[in-house]
Amino acid sequence: MKRWVLKSGTTTLEGLILEDAVKPEPGPGEVRVRIRAVSLNYREQLILGNAGGNWRMDRDLIPVADGAGDIDAIGEGVEQWTPGDKVITVYLRDFIHWPPHAGIGLGLGALDEDGVLAEYVVLPADRLSRAPSTLNDVEASTLPCAALTAWTALQNAYPVTSGQKVLSLGTGSVSLFAMAFAQALGAKTYLTTSQDDKRSRLLELGAEDVFNYRTDESWGQSVYAATGGVDKVVNTAGFGSMNQSVQALAFGGDIGLVGLFNFGDVIEPGLFLAKGVSVRGIPVGSRDGLEDMVGFIDKHQIKPVIDRVVPFVDAKQAYQAQSAPDLFGKIVIEIA
């Protein structure tokens, strides 16, 4: 079999190497998965460069957390899976129910956990969830991180209901999934972007309105003026966008904080307190949340937005495409 490996001590794509390896065998409580497709998240760039020295250990690492495929072999004691079952990976370890705990790690393909950028992988039987019946492998591979993050932001603690208004920041995959889920829940959706050419695409996907944060530095006030205040902000940009997120909120609104991009701002306390804002960090989500999301996707026939599909042998090109400014949707690597 073949697998891609980030070599120890490297921080550029030159260190991502395609290797031949022996097909792994599942031990007790484990299963082997024939990986059919994987998708990339922004965190893949952080792991590649080992941002802050926090994402990788001094070891070769199989990268990428999000994969879809089918059970190929089962180890002793595994009863919940049979060969041929269609599955997706579970991003974080031992995170079955909310709230999170200290041992969940940073997901597959980081630190001490190998990922799924390989033809075959062996995983604990509970590190998989049944794939949606309405999606193919390429589509299903987009779900474990970005989709679940959006689902958790919308559903945990302050669930979105019909008639509410949801603002998602940017046009990354979390925001696009949040838009699709919120619309299926009956909410009105609004987005921000810095690129006017993406506006029409967002409107075609059902957004009520789109605000350009590059040309309008007070975009939060503009959102509030246009909507009367949104009920929830899915903040994929980071703390640097918190003040404008608070500006956009209705009184009593909720912010799901996802982004790792910008840490440069301090919340303006007066408006924050006056509006009674709640802010929650979103560490992707739990296994039971993933299972609920899969059922919701099947019920509402939700399809992910996919920017492009790249062959397995061209994984480096997929990394480059994932970091491009014109990205719109998921980059998927298909394994024949």
Secondary structure in CASP SS format (residue, H / E / C, confidence):
PFRMAT SS
TARGET T0000
AUTHOR 0000-0000-0000
METHOD secondary structure of the structure
MODEL  1
M C 1.00
K E 1.00
R E 1.00
W E 1.00
V E 1.00
L E 1.00
K C 1.00
S C 1.00
G C 1.00
T C 1.00
T C 1.00
T C 1.00
L H 1.00
E H 1.00
G H 1.00
L E 1.00
I E 1.00
L E 1.00
E E 1.00
D E 1.00
A C 1.00
V C 1.00
K C 1.00
P C 1.00
E C 1.00
P C 1.00
G C 1.00
P C 1.00
G C 1.00
E E 1.00
V E 1.00
R E 1.00
V E 1.00
R E 1.00
I E 1.00
R E 1.00
A E 1.00
V E 1.00
S E 1.00
L C 1.00
N C 1.00
Y C 1.00
R H 1.00
E H 1.00
Q H 1.00
L H 1.00
I H 1.00
L H 1.00
G H 1.00
N C 1.00
A H 1.00
G H 1.00
G H 1.00
N C 1.00
W C 1.00
R E 1.00
M C 1.00
D C 1.00
R C 1.00
D C 1.00
L E 1.00
I C 1.00
P C 1.00
V C 1.00
A C 1.00
D E 1.00
G E 1.00
A E 1.00
G E 1.00
D E 1.00
I E 1.00
D E 1.00
A E 1.00
I E 1.00
G C 1.00
E C 1.00
G C 1.00
V C 1.00
E C 1.00
Q C 1.00
W C 1.00
T C 1.00
P C 1.00
G C 1.00
D C 1.00
K E 1.00
V E 1.00
I E 1.00
T E 1.00
V C 1.00
Y C 1.00
L C 1.00
R C 1.00
D C 1.00
F C 1.00
I C 1.00
H C 1.00
W C 1.00
P C 1.00
P C 1.00
H C 1.00
A C 1.00
G C 1.00
I C 1.00
G C 1.00
L C 1.00
G C 1.00
L C 1.00
G C 1.00
A E 1.00
L E 1.00
D C 1.00
E E 1.00
D C 1.00
G C 1.00
V C 1.00
L C 1.00
A E 1.00
E C 1.00
Y E 1.00
V E 1.00
V E 1.00
L E 1.00
P E 1.00
A H 1.00
D H 1.00
R H 1.00
L E 1.00
S E 1.00
R E 1.00
A C 1.00
P C 1.00
S C 1.00
T C 1.00
L C 1.00
N C 1.00
D H 1.00
V H 1.00
E H 1.00
A H 1.00
S C 1.00
T C 1.00
L H 1.00
P H 1.00
C H 1.00
A H 1.00
A H 1.00
L H 1.00
T H 1.00
A H 1.00
W H 1.00
T H 1.00
A H 1.00
L H 1.00
Q H 1.00
N C 1.00
A C 1.00
Y C 1.00
P C 1.00
V C 1.00
T C 1.00
S C 1.00
G C 1.00
Q C 1.00
K E 1.00
V E 1.00
L E 1.00
S E 1.00
L C 1.00
G C 1.00
T C 1.00
G C 1.00
S H 1.00
V H 1.00
S H 1.00
L H 1.00
F H 1.00
A H 1.00
M H 1.00
A H 1.00
F H 1.00
A H 1.00
Q H 1.00
A H 1.00
L C 1.00
G C 1.00
A C 1.00
K E 1.00
T E 1.00
Y E 1.00
L E 1.00
T E 1.00
T E 1.00
S C 1.00
Q C 1.00
D H 1.00
D H 1.00
K H 1.00
R H 1.00
S H 1.00
R H 1.00
L H 1.00
L H 1.00
E H 1.00
L C 1.00
G C 1.00
A C 1.00
E C 1.00
D E 1.00
V E 1.00
F E 1.00
N E 1.00
Y C 1.00
R C 1.00
T C 1.00
D C 1.00
E C 1.00
S C 1.00
W H 1.00
G H 1.00
Q H 1.00
S H 1.00
V H 1.00
Y H 1.00
A H 1.00
A H 1.00
T H 1.00
G C 1.00
G C 1.00
V E 1.00
D E 1.00
K E 1.00
V E 1.00
V E 1.00
N E 1.00
T C 1.00
A C 1.00
G E 1.00
F H 1.00
G H 1.00
S H 1.00
M H 1.00
N H 1.00
Q H 1.00
S H 1.00
V H 1.00
Q H 1.00
A H 1.00
L E 1.00
A E 1.00
F E 1.00
G E 1.00
G E 1.00
D E 1.00
I E 1.00
G E 1.00
L E 1.00
V C 1.00
G C 1.00
L C 1.00
F C 1.00
N E 1.00
F C 1.00
G C 1.00
D C 1.00
V C 1.00
I C 1.00
E C 1.00
P H 1.00
G H 1.00
L H 1.00
F H 1.00
L H 1.00
A H 1.00
K H 1.00
G C 1.00
V C 1.00
S E 1.00
V E 1.00
R E 1.00
G E 1.00
I C 1.00
P C 1.00
V C 1.00
G C 1.00
S C 1.00
R H 1.00
D H 1.00
G H 1.00
L H 1.00
E H 1.00
D H 1.00
M H 1.00
V H 1.00
G H 1.00
F H 1.00
I H 1.00
D H 1.00
K H 1.00
H H 1.00
Q C 1.00
I C 1.00
K C 1.00
P C 1.00
V C 1.00
I E 1.00
D E 1.00
R E 1.00
V E 1.00
V E 1.00
P E 1.00
F H 1.00
V H 1.00
D H 1.00
A H 1.00
K H 1.00
Q H 1.00
A H 1.00
Y H 1.00
Q H 1.00
A H 1.00
Q H 1.00
S C 1.00
A C 1.00
P C 1.00
D C 1.00
L C 1.00
F C 1.00
G C 1.00
K E 1.00
I E 1.00
V E 1.00
I E 1.00
E E 1.00
I C 1.00
A C 1.00
END
